[in-house]
Amino acid sequence: MKRPDPAAFGLPGRVMDTQCPFCSVQCKMQIIEHPSEDRMTYSVVPKPNAASEGRLCVKGMNAYQTALNGDRLSYPMAKVDGEFVRISWEEAYRLIHTNFTGVQKQYGFDAVGVYGGGSLTNETAYLLGKFARVALRTKYIDYNGRFCMSAAASAGNKAFGIDRGLTNQLSEIPLAKCIILAGTNIAECQPTLMPYFERAKENGAYIIAIDPRNTGTTDMADLHLRVKPGMDAALVNGMLKVLIEQGYTDEAFLNSRTKGYEQVKEHVASLELEQIADITGVPAAQIRQAAEAFGKAPTGMVFTARGVEQQTDGYMAVRNFLNMVLVTGKIGKEGCGYGAVTGQANGQGGREHGQKADQLPGYRLIENPADRAYIAEVWGIDAEELPGKGVSAYEMMEKVHAQEIRVLFLMGSNPIVSNPNANFVEEGLRKLDFLVVADMLMSETARLADLILPISSYIENTGTITNLEGRVLLREAGREPEGEVKHDWQVLCDVAELLGRGDKFSFASAEQIFEELRTASRGGLADYYGITYDRLRKEEGVYWPCPSPEHPGEKRLFGESFAHADGKAELTPVENHFPKEQVSEDFPLYLTTGRVLSHYLTGVQTRRSHTLAARSFESFVEIHPKTAERYGIGDTELVKLESKRGSIVVRSKLSSAIREDTVFVPMHWGDLQNVNKITNQALDPTCKMPGFKVCAVKVEPLVRLV
């Protein structure tokens, strides 16, 4: 497709080629400046690209407002007597050196923790992991992507031997004749992908949506399974039972390319479909209808997202969806596959190159001796210098609360709003000896910092992002940072120099960092070695794995074999799991959380956009009219939601689109509206994903309390 000419739109001024900083589609766009005597105005033009095909949603169209508004952090600030005061970078670095080295001398290397973000570029994510392990020599590093993709990532690695968001291309969606959308509200979270599913429907696809609520996504579906929150794994057991008993299995595929099928077959044979219907809240006839539609279809795809994954059995729930893909042989061929719909901009790349507690670049494992030796050689250190495995993001907050971590370096994240049991997290952060926050905007967490460092925005910072397909994209800077703002990777290099490891961080550009990342990933599961900035400019994105410069990149995985040593995928029996927190007389309703179209993650960026904030200016609780009547709640009234962990106040939104036993609150607001003040901190035992999507609450009108 030909790039649009700004002149054709009558748009004067500088043109900045960039891409949206928000969701995992990573739509390309141009931002055009319009200078005038009194102020600068801007317009946005979508740019053709392979992922979104030149579409932008309302968030992308208004993303520039966040980067170019007057709320940006523009100089370092230290907290003095409870107030932030402007200081120089030299003073900021002096404070970091004094506090980091002082605490580590007294309490050991692991007394300093590093907490990253899923919107950082691959270059910064890579460097942050190296910074923690080489400059700080701490084992404590993790990131907010733990709350996004960890369940699906763990499941993909175990079932397939490799984790990539989509096993095939977005462009194959219209070729699928049956599509399952489980716990994903693409219409609001990744709206530029909706035309793929609409084209699939035009081609005759049967779409099944699994969600406790009616959404824009379920409205598109031919069948909506309104599952009880937390019961997805059990629901899939019902569908598996039908698929196997009705003969909708690909026996040749199962025999030649998988293992574990007999155990799954035996397990589901022991289950009763009516019992599954009872515990999931989905009628047996609908379970059978969904299974038969998927089984009969010649091609099919399954997509999961946070609704399935943010559970205390999220890993096993995804494994069961993968069981369904595998028993029908719907993978590795055109129009067939699995997709974990990533939420964050670089949730995929952010976990591949070292931000997770147990990983080294290229999806290597920090406890694997061969992986440690390889990365140590790339980094020019002894393997013995590398620390061991740390803990997950929420477990880091527990270490902070227990004062095992006494100093925290936080980059591009807002844990007070994004973590479950947020009151506990805030208490812990207040105990820290020293908190450093590097970000572009003041967040709820930054307000607690001892030191704030101003970081460049997506418009100013060149780097690569890996979208939900596993396609690596180059996002080039359209302008220079203003004032005293630095790039995040520059700050890491500067601090490493202060700590005596500057020779390991002598990078002058993001491209230089990427060149080292290429080598560090070489031979790993997430192999980027064949990808270069030149290729990305010419090809507008390259899929990984890409082991050599001549390799085209793997657009579709598992055509001939899976990534396990024996080439076979692994099926596993999955028990009918119940959420760890059940409703009771005191807390009679299930709470589930999610997103709205106008906002992104904890809302730090989108709430700074006047256009987006005007569309959704406050949080709400979606509640069924019958439920609201039972508790004396009218529409648009302020209500108090309370769990065992705390309470919030939000406005009621009556809707028959939700189950009567469930309420929904979006995740984009902080302070009194912060839904994570009441969510459950219980973790999935395998991937350490918190159970955001299910907890028990009670609700009452606020006016009764005064």
C-alpha positions, -999 to +999 in steps of 0.1 A: +000+000+000+012+035-008+021+058+021-005+086+023+008+120+013+001+146+041-002+173+014-032+155+000-050+162+033-039+198+033-017+192+063+013+215+066+042+212+091+066+186+103+056+149+098+066+124+124+064+087+114+057+067+145+034+040+159+008+039+187+023+034+222-007+015+235-019-020+227-001-050+212-012-044+176+012-015+173-006+004+146+016+028+125+007+064+121+020+099+112+017+129+135+017+162+117+025+195+134+006+227+126+024+257+139+006+289+145+013+322+163-001+312+197+002+274+198+011+242+181-017+219+170-015+183+156-033+159+134-029+122+129-029+101+097-031+063+099-002+047+081-005+014+061+010-016+078+006-053+079-009-056+114-038-031+114-038-025+077-038+012+082-064+015+109-063+035+141-086+034+171-096+063+193-067+057+216-042+058+188-057+089+172-053+108+204-021+092+218-001+123+208-019+143+234-002+124+262+033+128+248+029+165+237+009+179+266+021+201+295+020+173+321+053+157+311+080+153+336+108+175+323+136+175+350+148+153+379+130+159+412+139+148+447+116+147+477+126+171+504+104+174+535+075+158+517+077+180+486+094+175+452+121+200+444+140+203+411+175+190+410+202+184+384+210+151+368+243+152+386+226+155+419+201+128+410+229+104+400+247+112+433+216+103+453+213+070+433+249+061+439+248+069+476+216+050+483+222+020+461+258+013+472+250+021+508+221-003+511+239-030+492+270-027+514+248-031+545+223-056+533+237-073+502+232-071+465+196-084+466+185-055+488+180-035+456+152-045+433+143-035+397+108-034+384+101-028+347+072-024+323+056-041+293+056-010+272+094-005+272+112-012+239+131-044+233+163-025+237+153-010+271+138-043+283+170-061+274+192-034+290+171-034+322+177-071+327+214-067+321+215-036+344+199-056+372+222-086+369+255-069+358+254-034+373+234-041+404+241-079+407+206-084+421+184-113+415+153-092+420+139-081+387+104-086+373+079-064+354+042-056+350+040-079+320+038-107+346+001-096+349-004-097+312+010-128+295+026-151+321-002-177+321-003-180+283+035-178+280+040-207+305+013-227+288+027-222+254+062-231+265+050-263+281+026-274+254+045-263+223+080-258+235+079-221+226+058-190+235+048-166+208+016-145+210+001-159+178+013-191+162+003-178+128-004-144+111-033-121+118-040-122+080-050-158+084-080-150+107-104-146+078-095-182+067-107-198+099-141-214+098-146-214+135-131-190+160-132-191+198-126-158+216-121-167+253-119-140+279-110-113+253-128-082+245-111-073+212-137-047+203-125-025+232-090-036+238-077-042+202-104-026+181-083-023+149-083-061+147-121-064+145-122-062+107-102-095+105-130-112+125-157-094+105-141-107+072-140-142+088-178-140+094-183-128+058-164-159+048-188-181+068-169-184+101-188-194+132-176-173+162-179-184+198-172-159+226-166-169+262-172-141+287-193-134+318-204-101+302-220-090+270-194-068+251-188-054+217-169-087+210-197-110+222-222-090+201-203-102+170-204-138+181-228-165+168-227-181+203-220-164+236-211-187+265-216-166+297-193-186+319-192-180+357-160-161+365-130-185+371-146-216+355-130-215+321-109-246+325-140-266+335-159-253+305-132-265+282-133-299+298-170-301+287-161-291+252-132-316+251-155-344+263-179-337+234-151-334+209-136-367+219-168-387+224-183-374+191-151-383+171-141-347+162-104-356+168-075-357+144-062-392+152-034-391+127-021-357+141-025-369+177-005-401+170+023-386+150+028-351+166+016-352+202+018-370+235-004-372+265-037-376+246-047-409+262-045-393+297-067-364+286-092-388+270-094-409+301-098-378+323-127-362+304-144-395+301-147-395+339-166-361+339-203-355+336-214-328+311-244-318+332-221-313+362-198-291+342-229-271+330-239-267+366-206-254+379-198-232+349-233-217+345-233-226+308-261-249+296-250-283+284-267-277+251-245-247+245-213-265+255-222-292+230-231-267+203-197-249+208-177-281+207-195-294+176-190-262+158-153-262+165-149-299+158-167-298+124-149-268+111-121-276+086-101-247+100-102-229+133-084-207+158-086-201+195-077-168+211-073-162+249-067-131+269-068-118+304-103-131+312-089-166+310-053-160+321-057-137+351-069-165+373-053-186+400-055-215+375-047-193+344-019-216+333-040-247+334-070-230+318-048-220+288-034-255+287-069-268+283-076-245+254-044-257+238-056-293+244-086-284+224-065-270+195-043-301+196-070-328+197-085-313+166-052-308+148-060-272+142-025-258+143+005-254+120-015-250+089-033-221+071-062-207+090-055-227+121-037-218+153-037-203+188-033-167+198-027-151+232-040-116+227-013-095+244-025-065+263+006-043+265+025-026+237+056-048+241+042-075+264+057-100+240+092-086+235+094-074+271+094-110+285+117-124+258+149-106+267+154-106+304+128-086+324+113-118+339+128-131+371+137-165+356+148-155+321+178-143+302+177-128+267+164-150+239+140-168+262+169-185+279+166-197+315+186-181+342+190-214+360+202-233+330+240-236+331+245-235+293+222-204+290+241-187+318+275-194+302+264-181+268+249-148+281+279-143+305+302-146+275+281-121+255+282-097+285+319-102+292+315-115+327+320-148+346+289-169+347+293-171+385+287-134+386+251-138+373+226-139+402+200-167+404+163-166+399+143-139+417+106-138+423+075-126+404+062-090+403+037-094+432+061-115+452+086-086+448+060-064+465+059-089+493+097-087+496+094-049+497+068-051+524+090-074+545+119-050+539+140-077+522+141-053+492+150-019+507+156+001+475+135-001+443+143+011+408+111+014+389+109+021+352+077+026+331+053+010+355+027+020+381+025-009+406+002+008+431-026+006+405-016-025+386-009-049+414-036-068+433-041-060+470-030-024+462-032-012+498-007-037+508+016-027+479+014+010+489+022+002+525+053-017+513+065+010+490+062+036+518+086+014+539+114+016+513+146+033+522+148+047+487+124+046+457+134+058+422+108+062+395+118+067+359+088+077+338+074+103+314+044+113+336+036+116+373+018+084+384+002+073+416+034+054+424+057+083+414+040+104+440+056+081+466+091+083+451+122+098+467+136+105+433+118+110+399+137+108+366+121+123+334+121+098+305+114+104+268+081+094+252+074+070+223+076+099+198+112+107+210+127+073+216+138+050+188+135+013+194+119-020+185+086-034+197+074-070+191+036-071+185+011-098+194+020-118+162+057-120+171+065-094+144+094-072+154+087-035+144+110-005+144+096+026+159+118+056+150+119+089+169+101+117+153+116+145+174+142+151+201+134+151+238+128+185+252+144+201+283+163+178+305+145+146+295+167+115+288+160+082+271+154+053+295+183+034+281+206+064+286+197+065+322+206+029+327+240+034+310+247+065+331+239+047+364+259+016+353+289+040+348+284+053+384+284+017+397+317+009+380+302-012+351+302+015+324+324-007+301+295-031+298+270-003+290+289+018+265+260+023+241+255+055+221+222+045+204+193+021+206+206+004+174+238-005+192+219-021+220+198-040+195+230-053+179+240-068+212+205-081+218+207-099+184+238-118+196+224-125+230+193-140+216+211-161+190+203-197+193+176-191+219+139-198+215+133-162+207+161-158+182+164-123+168+198-127+153+187-124+117+168-091+124+185-058+118+174-022+118+181-021+080+158-051+075+131-036+096+132-004+076+129-023+043+105-050+053+084-031+079+086-059+104+102-094+107+088-124+126+109-143+151+124-168+152+148-154+126+181-172+130+201-156+101+200-124+080+189-145+051+160-161+070+125-147+062+113-151+097+088-177+108+053-164+099+036-196+110+049-219+136+047-257+140+040-267+104+062-297+107+072-301+143+069-284+177+098-269+197+103-297+221+133-320+217+112-348+203+092-324+181+059-333+198+033-312+215+022-321+251-014-325+261-022-327+298-054-334+318-068-304+336-089-306+367-121-286+372-107-257+392-127-234+415-115-199+423-096-196+456-120-170+469-157-180+468-187-158+474-202-160+509-230-144+530-207-115+538-193-111+502-221-124+480-209-112+445-181-121+422-160-091+410-142-092+376-121-065+360-111-054+326-107-024+302-128+002+284-122+015+249-109+049+258-082+039+283-050+019+286-036+000+316-035+021+347-046+052+328-015+073+336-012+081+299-048+081+286-062+100+315-038+128+304-055+130+270-083+155+272-102+137+244-099+102+260-106+115+295-137+132+283-150+099+269-145+080+301-138+105+329-145+082+359-147+045+368-179+026+373-193-008+385-214-026+360-242-044+378-273-063+367-306-044+374-320-073+394-289-074+415-289-036+419-325-037+431-317-064+456-291-041+472-311-008+469-288+007+442-301+030+415-284+038+382-254+063+383-253+063+421-221+063+440-216+029+456-191+013+479-175-020+468-157-040+495-137-072+497-116-087+525-087-064+514-103-030+512-129-009+496-134+015+467-161+040+457-174+041+421-205+050+402-231+023+394-239+014+358-270-008+355-268-033+327-284-066+318-253-074+299-237-090+329-244-121+350-266-115+381-239-130+404-211-108+390-201-071+389-174-056+367-151-026+373-125-013+349-088-011+359-078+024+346-082+046+377-062+051+409-068+063+444-104+059+456-114+043+423-085+018+422-102-016+417-070-034+427-074-022+462-100-050+465-087-077+441-072-110+454-034-114+457-036-152+454-012-164+427-013-191+401+012-217+414+029-222+381+032-187+365+026-165+395-002-146+378-026-130+403-062-139+403-074-105+392-105-117+375-123-133+404-128-121+440-157-119+464-172-085+472-202-068+487-219-037+473-240-010+490-251+026+482-227+052+495-256+073+508-264+047+534-230+053+550-234+090+558 
